[in-house]
Amino acid sequence: MSAGPRRLRRKGPTVLALTGVLMSGLLASCTSGSSPDEPAASSSPSSVSPSPTGPVTLRFSVYGDTASEATYRTLAQAYMRKHPEVTIKVESTTERAAAMDRLQVGLDKGTGPDVFLVDHDELPQLVADGRVQPVDELLEQRGVLFGDNYDRVGLESMAADSALQCMPNDVSPYVVLFNRRLLPPDARSDPGDETPPPPEDGWTWEQFAAAAQKMSRGGVKGVYLPPTLTTLMPLVRSSGSDLVDDQRKPTTLTFSDNANREPLEAILTLARDPHVSPTPAMLRRQDAVSRFENGRIGMMVGTRALVPQLRQHPDLQFDVLPLPRLSASRTVADISGYCINKASEHVDQAADFIAFASQDEGAAITAQSGGIVPANLAVLHSDAFTQPGRQPQNEEVFSTVLGKADPMPFTPGWSKVVTQTQPYLDRLFYAPVVDLDTLFPRIDELSAALLVEPSPSASPSP
């Protein structure tokens, strides 16, 4: 820690001074990616016998925009064509937070859906409350082969208590989306290089910051860094340190650790520079994604979820690159998965549906939406995901950076840490003057209070 207060100002020069046991069987040979020249073994069994049943109705809760809802309805329809004795009712909510609130109310009342889509951040509390039926044995019984067939980080992120709690569906890593007309062609080249390295090789923080400076002219801002933990976490990790004291079960954030001061100052210096980054006033008038679509932001950090929306703008030429590295390239991913309600009266039929959704045919349906990165590795390297001839061209970046992705924490208080520290992160990125020596400890103290292991919020329904 420096001797005097350290403050950042927006205007003018910036003042700077899976545990080994958890998945040992399930992940024994799991890898985070297969070479496109050596596709992963098929995850589809030669034959799967559905659970014996009469007519059954399964309620399937999902969230996302209209296109996402349509994709999950297509998935349900494909399953029902194969299994006419099963009716799947898709229940969709646009916003994830609203979907989680609705899910929790239903689970509390004993009226929750049989199958539901859940984000990694929300899963730990559901597991702690006994709401989720583990799926590993159920899926193995239905011929789902784990090992090298599914993304490692996806499986680790959905695992707890020595079991796979939910089946990962989307493992979308954070990348840099950039405007191909604005990014200088030599942005990632070292002096003297005639051609830039392959896209998947990425770039340094210095190259990234220099590119942002070069693009910032004529009403264009070079870069937008979202003020979130998912932006800061991988960039800090790329320096060799971390923003949590334990990657799996943290007890506190570590903004105030000495090892994190230099990388955080480098990130915030760029994010707070009004010459290269949009100001809060600009973002109030027009959000960052719209500015990127209109060619007024050159680069932004995001995930595959943005791709369908960006493709709707035919004049926009965009592509993707790995996150910049301060030392060694790292990333994190937005991960969601299919869960079974432990109180469901149709656990076997729900497992049949998840087995279909996770294997090649079902995973290809959701991958074709363009908005997810499938956890199924065979589909990840198939045309269903790569979609030749469509943007982005550097589609191999998604599969490559998954090998450099780290799981986010798995603990019941993590979702509260994400939401309740957000006002402090907004101040770090946008307040006119920030005293880091005051704000960093406050963030850490708040997180420590939220990460105390809670008691289950309610007893699960019998």
Protein Blocks (a to p, Z undefined) as FASTA:
>chain_A
ZZbdcdddfehjdddfbafklmmmmmmmgcfbdcfklccddfbdfbdcdddddddddddd
deddfklmmmmmmmmmmmmmmmmmbccdddddfblklmmmmmmmmmmnopacfbdcddfk
lmmmmmmnopaccfklmmmmnopagkjmbcfklmmmmggehiafbacfbdcdcdddddfk
lmcfklmpcehiabdcdfklopafklmmmmmmmmngghiafbdcddbfklmmmmmmmnop
afbfbfklccbdcklpmklmmmmmmmmmmmmmmklpccfklmmmpcfklmmmnopafbdc
ddfklmmmmmmmmklccdddddddfkbgcdddddddddddfkbcblmmmmmmmmmmmmmm
lmmmmmmnopaccfblklmmmmklnogoiacfklmlmmmmmmmcccddddfklmmmmmmm
mmmmmmmmmgmbacfklmmmmmmmmmmmmmpccddfbdcdZZ
